[in-house]
Amino acid sequence: MKTLGLLIVLFCTAFLCSCGLPRTDKALTPTSSIFWDVDNLDSIGGSSTRVLDRPCLIETDRGKAVEFDGIDDGLIVDALPLAGAVKFTLEIIFRPDADGPAEQRFLHLQENGSENRILIETRVRGDKWYLDTYIRSPHGNLALFDPNNNHTTGRWYSAALTYDGGTMRHYVNGIEEMSGKLAFSPLGTGKTSIGVRMNRVYWFKGAIRKVKFTPHVLDSKQLLRP
């Protein structure tokens, strides 16, 4: 009887695990995406969030966002959603403002205890900016930027960074701007900073509404639009 009871328990457990109950963990599956709505200062993506100085929660015609002053405002989130991903798409919706610092590292995924990281950055010149992206892992590193790919500040944009197992690419508003070959090994657990580099330099001036993490490469037609 004890054996029969144990078998019944094991059967019920297996049935419940396979019947489509919603996942409560934050781990990425091979096909899922994680969305972070940057619409509060308490918890981003359900993770503990540290506020640096006084970023402001604002209302926009597209929903809530967080605005950063380009001096000492930032957020540090105790999560790195792309940990373990061998391929990925990283996206952000943001509004870069004019006359901020020349170099702004406004989305930074940093592995704990190492220099391995993924960055989305801007370079600002007056009322113009261009995208700068960077990946570093033990297998290699690469920066993509072109000062000729200028955009106007003060407007909402989407930026995307992808890695498909051999090539790194970046996009603005769904349009590919640059690519390069790169050997990459997945990041481990870590943290994510928004509005500033993790070591609190290169502050961002502007607003951020959303960040999206996907553990595979999205087609350009699937990328977020501002």
C-alpha positions as CSV (number, residue, x, y, z in Angstrom):
1,M,0.0,0.0,0.0
2,K,2.8,2.4,0.8
3,T,4.3,1.7,-2.6
4,L,1.0,2.4,-4.3
5,G,0.5,5.6,-2.4
6,L,4.0,6.8,-3.4
7,L,3.3,6.1,-7.0
8,I,0.0,8.1,-6.9
9,V,1.8,11.1,-5.4
10,L,4.5,10.9,-8.0
11,F,1.9,10.7,-10.8
12,C,0.0,13.7,-9.5
13,T,3.1,15.7,-9.1
14,A,4.1,15.0,-12.7
15,F,0.6,15.8,-14.0
16,L,0.5,19.2,-12.2
17,C,4.0,20.1,-13.5
18,S,3.0,19.4,-17.1
19,C,-0.5,20.9,-17.2
20,G,0.5,24.4,-18.1
21,L,0.5,26.1,-14.8
22,P,2.1,29.6,-15.0
23,R,5.8,29.9,-14.1
24,T,6.6,32.0,-11.1
25,D,10.4,32.1,-11.5
26,K,12.2,34.8,-13.4
27,A,14.5,32.5,-15.4
28,L,14.4,32.9,-19.2
29,T,13.3,29.8,-21.2
30,P,14.7,29.3,-24.7
31,T,11.7,31.1,-26.2
32,S,10.5,33.6,-23.6
33,S,11.2,37.3,-23.3
34,I,11.3,39.4,-20.1
35,F,9.9,42.9,-20.2
36,W,10.9,45.6,-17.8
37,D,8.5,48.5,-17.6
38,V,10.6,51.4,-16.2
39,D,7.6,53.0,-14.6
40,N,8.4,53.2,-10.9
41,L,11.4,53.7,-8.6
42,D,10.7,50.8,-6.2
43,S,11.1,47.6,-8.2
44,I,12.0,47.1,-11.8
45,G,11.0,43.7,-13.2
46,G,10.1,42.5,-9.8
47,S,13.7,42.7,-8.6
48,S,15.2,44.8,-5.8
49,T,16.2,48.2,-7.2
50,R,18.6,50.8,-5.8
51,V,17.9,54.4,-6.6
52,L,20.9,56.7,-7.2
53,D,20.1,60.4,-6.3
54,R,16.7,61.5,-7.6
55,P,15.5,60.2,-11.0
56,C,12.0,61.4,-11.7
57,L,8.9,59.4,-12.5
58,I,7.1,61.2,-15.4
59,E,4.0,60.9,-17.5
60,T,4.4,60.8,-21.3
61,D,2.0,60.4,-24.2
62,R,3.2,56.8,-24.3
63,G,2.9,56.0,-20.6
64,K,5.0,56.4,-17.5
65,A,8.8,56.6,-17.8
66,V,11.8,57.5,-15.6
67,E,13.7,60.7,-16.3
68,F,17.5,61.1,-15.6
69,D,19.4,64.4,-15.2
70,G,22.7,63.3,-16.7
71,I,24.5,64.3,-13.5
72,D,24.0,61.6,-10.8
73,D,20.6,59.9,-11.4
74,G,20.5,56.2,-11.9
75,L,18.9,52.8,-11.1
76,I,20.7,49.5,-10.2
77,V,18.6,46.4,-10.5
78,D,19.6,43.2,-8.7
79,A,19.1,41.0,-11.8
80,L,20.8,40.1,-15.1
81,P,18.1,38.5,-17.2
82,L,20.4,37.4,-20.0
83,A,22.6,35.3,-17.7
84,G,23.4,32.0,-19.5
85,A,22.1,33.1,-22.9
86,V,24.4,32.1,-25.7
87,K,22.3,34.1,-28.2
88,F,20.2,37.1,-27.3
89,T,18.3,40.3,-28.2
90,L,18.5,43.3,-25.8
91,E,16.1,46.2,-26.5
92,I,15.4,49.5,-24.8
93,I,12.9,52.4,-25.5
94,F,14.4,55.7,-24.5
95,R,14.5,59.5,-25.2
96,P,18.0,61.0,-25.3
97,D,17.9,64.7,-24.5
98,A,20.2,67.5,-25.9
99,D,23.3,68.8,-24.2
100,G,24.0,65.8,-22.0
101,P,27.4,64.3,-21.4
102,A,29.3,63.4,-24.5
103,E,29.4,59.7,-23.6
104,Q,26.4,58.0,-21.8
105,R,26.3,54.4,-20.8
106,F,22.6,54.1,-20.0
107,L,22.0,50.3,-20.1
108,H,24.7,48.1,-18.5
109,L,24.5,44.3,-17.8
110,Q,27.4,43.3,-15.6
111,E,28.5,39.9,-14.5
112,N,29.3,39.6,-10.8
113,G,33.0,39.5,-10.0
114,S,34.4,40.1,-13.5
115,E,34.7,42.6,-16.3
116,N,32.3,40.7,-18.6
117,R,29.5,43.0,-19.7
118,I,27.0,44.2,-22.3
119,L,26.4,47.9,-22.8
120,I,24.1,50.1,-24.8
121,E,25.4,53.7,-25.0
122,T,24.9,57.0,-26.8
123,R,27.4,59.6,-28.0
124,V,25.8,63.1,-27.9
125,R,27.0,66.1,-29.8
126,G,24.7,69.1,-29.1
127,D,21.2,68.1,-30.4
128,K,22.5,65.0,-32.2
129,W,23.4,61.5,-31.0
130,Y,24.6,58.1,-32.3
131,L,24.4,54.6,-30.9
132,D,27.4,52.8,-29.4
133,T,27.2,49.2,-28.2
134,Y,29.7,47.0,-26.5
135,I,30.1,43.3,-25.5
136,R,32.9,41.8,-23.5
137,S,33.4,38.2,-22.4
138,P,36.4,35.9,-21.9
139,H,36.2,34.9,-25.6
140,G,36.4,38.5,-27.0
141,N,35.1,42.0,-27.1
142,L,33.7,44.3,-29.7
143,A,32.4,47.9,-29.8
144,L,30.0,49.1,-32.6
145,F,29.6,52.8,-33.4
146,D,29.6,55.1,-36.4
147,P,29.5,58.9,-35.8
148,N,27.8,59.3,-39.2
149,N,24.7,57.5,-38.0
150,N,23.3,60.6,-36.3
151,H,19.8,61.0,-34.8
152,T,18.0,64.0,-33.3
153,T,17.7,64.3,-29.6
154,G,14.4,64.9,-27.7
155,R,12.5,62.1,-29.5
156,W,11.6,58.6,-28.5
157,Y,13.7,55.8,-30.0
158,S,14.1,52.1,-29.7
159,A,17.6,50.6,-29.7
160,A,18.4,46.9,-30.0
161,L,21.6,44.8,-29.7
162,T,21.6,41.2,-30.9
163,Y,24.1,38.3,-30.9
164,D,23.4,35.2,-33.0
165,G,26.4,33.0,-32.0
166,G,28.9,34.7,-34.3
167,T,27.8,38.2,-35.2
168,M,26.9,41.2,-33.1
169,R,24.4,43.7,-34.6
170,H,22.7,46.9,-33.4
171,Y,19.6,48.7,-34.6
172,V,17.8,52.0,-34.1
173,N,14.0,51.9,-34.6
174,G,14.3,48.5,-36.2
175,I,16.9,49.5,-38.8
176,E,20.2,47.8,-38.7
177,E,23.1,50.2,-38.5
178,M,26.2,48.1,-37.8
179,S,27.5,44.6,-37.3
180,G,30.7,42.7,-36.6
181,K,32.0,39.2,-35.9
182,L,32.5,38.3,-32.3
183,A,33.3,35.2,-30.2
184,F,31.2,35.3,-27.0
185,S,30.6,33.2,-23.9
186,P,27.5,33.8,-21.8
187,L,27.5,36.0,-18.8
188,G,26.8,34.6,-15.4
189,T,24.6,36.1,-12.7
190,G,24.9,39.8,-12.1
191,K,23.2,43.2,-12.0
192,T,21.8,45.7,-14.5
193,S,22.2,49.5,-14.3
194,I,19.8,51.9,-16.0
195,G,20.8,55.5,-16.7
196,V,24.4,55.1,-15.8
197,R,27.4,52.7,-16.0
198,M,27.6,50.3,-13.2
199,N,30.5,52.1,-11.5
200,R,28.6,55.4,-11.6
201,V,30.2,57.2,-14.4
202,Y,28.9,58.3,-17.9
203,W,25.4,59.4,-16.7
204,F,22.4,59.5,-19.0
205,K,20.3,62.6,-19.7
206,G,16.9,61.7,-20.9
207,A,14.1,59.3,-20.2
208,I,13.7,55.5,-20.4
209,R,10.3,53.6,-20.7
210,K,11.0,49.9,-21.3
211,V,13.7,47.3,-21.5
212,K,13.3,43.8,-23.1
213,F,15.5,40.7,-22.8
214,T,15.1,37.8,-25.2
215,P,17.3,34.6,-25.1
216,H,17.4,34.3,-28.9
217,V,17.7,36.6,-31.9
218,L,14.6,38.4,-33.0
219,D,14.0,39.4,-36.6
220,S,14.2,43.1,-37.3
221,K,10.4,43.2,-37.9
222,Q,9.9,41.8,-34.3
223,L,11.9,44.5,-32.6
224,L,10.3,47.0,-30.3
225,R,9.3,50.3,-31.9
226,P,9.3,53.6,-29.9
